Every structure is written in C-alpha cells, then in structure tokens.
Amino acid sequence: MAIVWSLLMVGIVIGGISGSIVLEIEPSATQSFLEVLQTRITQVFGIVPLIVLGLAILATWRVERRFSRFASRSSFCDREENITLGRAWKILGASRQTGIFLVFLVLLTLGLFMQEAVLEPYGGEVFNMSVAETTQLNAFWGVGILVGYSLTGFVVIPRLGKQLTTKIGCFLVACSFSTIILAGFTQMASILQAALILFGVATGFATVGALSLMLDLTAAETAGTFIGAWGLAQALSRRSPFFSAG
C-alpha cells in the first residue's frame, strides 16, 4: 500500500513541477495573459489524459493473469468476478462497523482534499504568487506525502499499529491545517511551503493508516469490493458540492 501510493505521489510531484514550467507565462504583444493561459491549459488537458490512459493500459495489461495468487489463497466458490451489484451492497452493509468506517473514509478524504479548491488562489491572493508558483505548491505537498507514505508503511505502522497511526495522522492533519492558516498572517511563501510539507507528511500518515485498516475489514475473496468502495468514497469526497462551489 505504501509503495503504490508513494509512486502515485512521485507522479504528482513531477506533475506539479512540470505544470509550473508549462504555465510560466509571459504575455505577448498580440495575446493577453488569459489568452495565453487558456491556450496552455487546453494543450495540457488534451495531452495528459491520453498519457494517463496509455499508462493505465500498459500497467494492467495481463498483470492479474501473471501475478495473482488469489486461486492459491482462497477456496471461495463464489468468486469476486461473479458477485453482482446487489450482493456487493449486501457485503458492504453486512457489518455496522464497515458502514461507519466508510463514512469515516469519506469525511477524511473530504477534509484532506478540500484544500485543493483554495490552495492556489490562497497562494496568489495572500502571498502574491504567480500562476507558476502556485502550481508548484502541489509539489511541496507531494514531497511531504511521499515522506509520510514511506515512514508510515515501513516504520510507523509496524511499530505503532494501524489504528494508532491513523489517529496520529488525523491529529497531525488538524495541526498542519492550523499552520497553513497561520502562515497567511506572515505572508511569507517559505512558511507556507514548509507548512504544506508538514501537511503532506500528516496526509501520508492518515491515508496509509486508514487504507490499511480498510483492508483488515474483509477477506481475500471480497478485497476488490472494498477497494471499489474506497474508490467510490474518494470520488464522492473529491467531487462534492464543496468543490463545485469553490
């Protein structure tokens, strides 16, 4: 879990740095700032989804057939690929604890990623950053998350356990949010960047701890169902009306 999410954050860091380079704009004599920005963003959104789709196909092509050990680990006759949508809902709703935990995942994800809607405007309005500089803020956050994922997966969870790690992560997230707010009073970009690294580390603690707890709630036969539930919780949280309003 830590390795997968660490690699994901490596991509986000690279995207943040490359995005700041692409969006480094100098208006020309014939085009305004907004016209140049719109052209650059259109190019990015035309190319990047194709790259992501190609990488996703390359990464998953024939992987399960070659590496899956499901058959040797399970004798469950009702294999997961045969589980219907109705049965999946019954599996997810069979335990009250599972329902409460999914609500926790939604609220956790909502709290972690709500900052995406305001982070870059915050950097621009309060710290007088350029578009390229505010885009690069995601790189500082990503570096912190990368450190948090690595520490959590290989050091913290083996020593403290998943539940305590998740609690510590949630507490650190609250503290780092307070630090980001207080950084606005200084109007110093370096303090905001340091606060974002701290926030990234806290996010790594909370995310890896929570995902590890989620996998403990199910057997191998229905692990994919719970992974799908986590994906649904994340999608609902990151596409909530709060983000639309932002």
N, C-alpha and C positions, 0 to 999 in steps of 0.2 A: 504494500500500500504506500509506504513512504517513498519507495523508488519511483513508482508510477507518477505520483503527484509531484515529486521533485523534478522529474523530466518535463512534466507539464509546465512547471514554473520556469524552467530553463527557457522554454519556448516563449513564455510571457515576457521574461526579461529581454530576450532577443527582440521580440516584437516591440517592446517599449523603446528600446534604443534605436532600432531601425525606423520606428514610427517618428521619433523625434528628428531623425535625419531627413526623412521624406517630407515632413511638414515644416522644415526650416525654410520659410518663405520670404522672398524679397520682392515686393510688388514691382511690376514693370511699368513702363510709361504708358502702355496700352491697356493694361489689366489692373483692376483694383485688387486689394488683399483678399477680399471674399471670393472674387472670381478665380484667382489662382488657387486658393484653399479648396474651393469646390471641385476644381479640376483634379487636384492631387487626391482628394478623398474618393472621388469617383474611380480613379485608377486603382487605388488600394482595394476598394470593395469589389472591383471587377476581377482582380488577380488573386487576392488572398483566399477567397472561398474555394477557388479551383485548386490551389495548392493544398489546402486542408483536406478537400475531398480526395485528392490523389494520395496524400499521405495516409489517410484513414484506410483506403482500399489496400494500399501496399502493406500496412501494418497488420491487417487482419486476414489477408488472403491465405487460406489453408492453414492458419495457425492452430485452430482448435483441433483439426484432424491430426496434426503432427505432435502437439504437446499436451493435449488434455489428458488428465489421469482420472477423469470422472468415472469411467467404467470400472476401474480397479478399486475405487474408493467407495462405491455405492452399489447396493443391490436393489435399490428402489425401483419398483416395476413401472410406476407412473412417472416416466422421465419428464424433465422440465420442459422440453420442447413440445410435449403433448398437453401441458397444463393450459386450460382455457383462461380467458379473461375473468370469468366468474369465479373459477377456482382460485385464481391468483388473489382476487379480492378476499376470498374466504381465508386464505393463508395469512394475508396481511392483517385481517381483522380477528384472527383466532385468539390473539392474546391482547389484553388491555394494555400491557406493558409496551407491546410493539406500537400500538396506536399513539400512546403518549410519547414514545421515543421519536416517532416520525414527526409529530408536532414540534418536538424539540429541535429536530434537524431543520425544519422549515424556518423556525424562529432564529436559529443560529445562523443559517445561510443568509437570511434576510438582514440580520444585523451586521454580518461580515461584509456583504457586498453592496449594501445601500450606499456606502461611501462613493461607489463608482459614479453615481449620478452627480455628485457635488465636488469631488476631489479636484478635478481640473479647473472648473470655474472658481473654486476656493483659492487655488494657487494663482489664477490670473487676477482675480479681483482684490484679494487681500495681500498677496506677495508680489504683485505686478510682474508675474512671469509671462513669457511669450508662449505661443501655442506649442512650440517645440519643447520648451522647458516643462510645461505642464504635462505633456505626453510622457516625458521621461520620468515623471513621478511614479508611474506604474512600475518602472524598472527598480526603483528603490524598494517599493513594496514587495516586488517579486523576489529580490535578493533576500529580504527578511524571511519571506515564506520558505524559500529554498533552505535556508539555515534551520528554520523551525521544523520543516519536514524531516530533515536529516537527523537532527537532535532527537526529535520525538520518536521516530521509528527505531533508531538504533541504540539510543541511550536512555531516554526518559521512560518510555513505556516498559521496557524490560525491568527497570528498577522500581518505578512507582505504580505501575499498573495502569490500565486503560481508563478506569473511572476517575481516579485521582488526577491523571494527566488532563482529562477533558475539563475537570473542574478548574484546575490551574490555568488552562488555556482560556476559559471563559473569563476568569478574573483578570488575566493579563490583557485580554481584548478590551475590557472596560477601562483599564488603566491607560492603555495606549490611545484609545479614543479621547480620553481626557487630555492627554499630552498633545494630541493633534489640535484640539480646540485651544489649549493654552498657547500653542505656538503662534496662533493668529495674533495674539497681543504683542508679540515681539516683531512680527513682520520680517523675520529672518528666514530665508529659504533653507539654510543649512539645518536649522532646528526642525523645520517641517520634514525635511528628508530623513533626519535621524529618527523622528517620531514614526515615520512610515516604515522604516526598517524594524523598529520595535513592534509596530502593529503587524508586520509580516510574520515575525517570529511567533507572536501570540496566535495569529491565524493558523500557523502550522501546527502548533500545539493542539488547538481546539479541533481543527479539521481531521487530522490523523487520528486523534483520540476518539472522536465521535464515529468516524468511519470504522475503526477497529471494533468499537462497541457494537455497531450495527451488524457486522459480520458474525458476532457471537450470538446473535438472536436467532440464527437459523442453521439448519443442517446443510450439507453439501448439495442435496437434491434441489433445494429452493434458494440457493445463494443468489442465482441470477435474478429471481423475483425481487429480492430485497435490494439488489444493486439497482434494478429498474425503479424501485420505489424511491431510493435515494436520488436517482436522476430526476424523477418527477418532482420531488421536494425541492431540488436545486433549481429546476426550471421555473417552478411556481414562484420561488423566492426572488429569483433574479429577473423575472418578467412581471412583477407585481404592479398594481396601480401606483405604488410609491414611485417606481422608476418611470412610469409613463407620465406621472405628474411632474417629475424632475425634468 
